[in-house]
Amino acid sequence: MIQPGLAPGDIDALIAIVHATGFFRAEEIRIARELMDQHLAQGALGSGYHFERAYDQQGELAGFACHGPIPGTDGSFDLYWIAVHPRAQGLGLGHLLVEAVVAETSRSGGRLLYAETSSQPLYDPTRAFYLRCGFREAARLPDFYRPDDDKIVYVRNLCRGIPPTRVGRER
Ligand SMILES: CC(C)(COP(=O)(O)OP(=O)(O)OC[C@H]1O[C@@H](n2cnc3c(N)ncnc32)[C@H](O)[C@@H]1OP(=O)(O)O)[C@@H](O)C(=O)NCCC(=O)NCCS
């Protein structure tokens, strides 16, 4: 269900998934494509962008995650992107993607995995998802994106042997 990496033929399908979620603006979608292009041109290590792909039960590409080390840090990683096609949401693929990212990040010496999202009501499900996947809220930057639209930074500690749900509830 989950496969690491990215092939040139995946890009259109992955961009279509990003579009289909209805969560991302044109500028963000352009950045997603740039990350994919950089991965294909320079590889995961060269670009710093690692991809995991999720397939549904019919074998169709249904989601992806992109993560990488945060330059200048010792063991801090960013979950840059995660998206699952609406037809496949709620089936556990997002959780599997996070666990694949955590496994890969931990193998690379990761200590902390960060994710960020908006405080807007559209992102209520996204925030619930991060908490269910073992992240906790680490910081909130008021009006970061625009007035009344805060940036919320989530972190998952990869060093503790605590079940994800408990870490998610820790403050
Ligand atoms: C966020 C997203 C990746 C989750 O993927 P998914 O495959 O639907 O998630 P899963 O089915 O693996 O759910 C994992 C957990 O999160 C919870 N969750 C998922 N969607 C939820 C929702 N809408 N409301 C509340 N909880 C939710 C699930 O209940 C599940 O917890 P459980 O195992 O205790 O039942 C997907 O909904 C998506 O692509 N959303 C739009 C894009 C987005 O917000 N990306 C994040 C970047 S800002």
The ligand as an SDF file (V2000), in Angstrom:
LIG
                    3D

 48 50  0  0  0  0  0  0  0  0999 V2000
   -5.2890   14.8290    6.3190 C   0  0  0  0  0  0  0  0  0  0  0  0
   -5.3260   13.5950    5.4070 C   0  0  0  0  0  0  0  0  0  0  0  0
   -3.9520   13.4070    4.7840 C   0  0  0  0  0  0  0  0  0  0  0  0
   -5.6930   12.3740    6.2600 C   0  0  0  0  0  0  0  0  0  0  0  0
   -5.6440   11.2230    5.4350 O   0  0  0  0  0  0  0  0  0  0  0  0
   -6.6900   10.0110    5.6580 P   0  0  0  0  0  0  0  0  0  0  0  0
   -6.2170    8.8740    4.8330 O   0  0  0  0  0  0  0  0  0  0  0  0
   -8.0580   10.5080    5.4180 O   0  0  0  0  0  0  0  0  0  0  0  0
   -6.4980    9.7250    7.2250 O   0  0  0  0  0  0  0  0  0  0  0  0
   -6.6750    8.3160    7.9820 P   0  0  0  0  0  0  0  0  0  0  0  0
   -7.8550    7.6080    7.4190 O   0  0  0  0  0  0  0  0  0  0  0  0
   -5.3850    7.5860    7.9580 O   0  0  0  0  0  0  0  0  0  0  0  0
   -6.9940    8.7930    9.4680 O   0  0  0  0  0  0  0  0  0  0  0  0
   -6.0090    8.7210   10.4960 C   0  0  0  0  0  0  0  0  0  0  0  0
   -6.5850    9.2310   11.7800 C   0  0  0  0  0  0  0  0  0  0  0  0
   -6.9500   10.6180   11.6490 O   0  0  0  0  0  0  0  0  0  0  0  0
   -8.3310   10.7970   11.9630 C   0  0  0  0  0  0  0  0  0  0  0  0
   -8.9700   11.6440   10.9840 N   0  0  0  0  0  0  0  0  0  0  0  0
   -8.8220   11.5970    9.6450 C   0  0  0  0  0  0  0  0  0  0  0  0
   -9.6500   12.4770    9.0540 N   0  0  0  0  0  0  0  0  0  0  0  0
  -10.3680   13.0420   10.0630 C   0  0  0  0  0  0  0  0  0  0  0  0
  -11.4310   14.0000   10.1070 C   0  0  0  0  0  0  0  0  0  0  0  0
  -11.9530   14.5110    8.9770 N   0  0  0  0  0  0  0  0  0  0  0  0
  -11.9230   14.3650   11.3110 N   0  0  0  0  0  0  0  0  0  0  0  0
  -11.4490   13.8180   12.4460 C   0  0  0  0  0  0  0  0  0  0  0  0
  -10.4490   12.8870   12.4710 N   0  0  0  0  0  0  0  0  0  0  0  0
   -9.9240   12.5250   11.2950 C   0  0  0  0  0  0  0  0  0  0  0  0
   -8.9550    9.4380   11.7770 C   0  0  0  0  0  0  0  0  0  0  0  0
  -10.0830    9.3050   12.6250 O   0  0  0  0  0  0  0  0  0  0  0  0
   -7.8720    8.4770   12.1250 C   0  0  0  0  0  0  0  0  0  0  0  0
   -7.8550    8.2340   13.5160 O   0  0  0  0  0  0  0  0  0  0  0  0
   -8.2760    6.7740   14.0530 P   0  0  0  0  0  0  0  0  0  0  0  0
   -7.2220    5.8450   13.5000 O   0  0  0  0  0  0  0  0  0  0  0  0
   -8.2340    6.9180   15.5020 O   0  0  0  0  0  0  0  0  0  0  0  0
   -9.6160    6.5040   13.4650 O   0  0  0  0  0  0  0  0  0  0  0  0
   -6.4180   13.7480    4.2950 C   0  0  0  0  0  0  0  0  0  0  0  0
   -7.6740   13.9020    4.8960 O   0  0  0  0  0  0  0  0  0  0  0  0
   -6.1660   14.9000    3.3430 C   0  0  0  0  0  0  0  0  0  0  0  0
   -5.5130   14.7210    2.3180 O   0  0  0  0  0  0  0  0  0  0  0  0
   -6.7010   16.0850    3.6730 N   0  0  0  0  0  0  0  0  0  0  0  0
   -6.5760   17.2410    2.7900 C   0  0  0  0  0  0  0  0  0  0  0  0
   -5.1570   17.7260    2.6960 C   0  0  0  0  0  0  0  0  0  0  0  0
   -4.5330   18.1140    4.0150 C   0  0  0  0  0  0  0  0  0  0  0  0
   -5.1710   18.6260    4.9080 O   0  0  0  0  0  0  0  0  0  0  0  0
   -3.2110   17.8470    4.1320 N   0  0  0  0  0  0  0  0  0  0  0  0
   -2.4160   18.2300    5.2900 C   0  0  0  0  0  0  0  0  0  0  0  0
   -1.5170   19.3550    4.9380 C   0  0  0  0  0  0  0  0  0  0  0  0
   -1.9580   20.9060    5.6440 S   0  0  0  0  0  0  0  0  0  0  0  0
  1  2  1  0
  2  3  1  0
  2  4  1  0
  2 36  1  0
  4  5  1  0
  5  6  1  0
  6  7  2  0
  6  8  1  0
  6  9  1  0
  9 10  1  0
 10 11  2  0
 10 12  1  0
 10 13  1  0
 13 14  1  0
 14 15  1  0
 15 16  1  0
 15 30  1  0
 16 17  1  0
 17 18  1  0
 17 28  1  0
 18 19  1  0
 18 27  1  0
 19 20  2  0
 20 21  1  0
 21 22  1  0
 21 27  2  0
 22 23  1  0
 22 24  2  0
 24 25  1  0
 25 26  2  0
 26 27  1  0
 28 29  1  0
 28 30  1  0
 30 31  1  0
 31 32  1  0
 32 33  2  0
 32 34  1  0
 32 35  1  0
 36 37  1  0
 36 38  1  0
 38 39  2  0
 38 40  1  0
 40 41  1  0
 41 42  1  0
 42 43  1  0
 43 44  2  0
 43 45  1  0
 45 46  1  0
 46 47  1  0
 47 48  1  0
M  END
$$$$
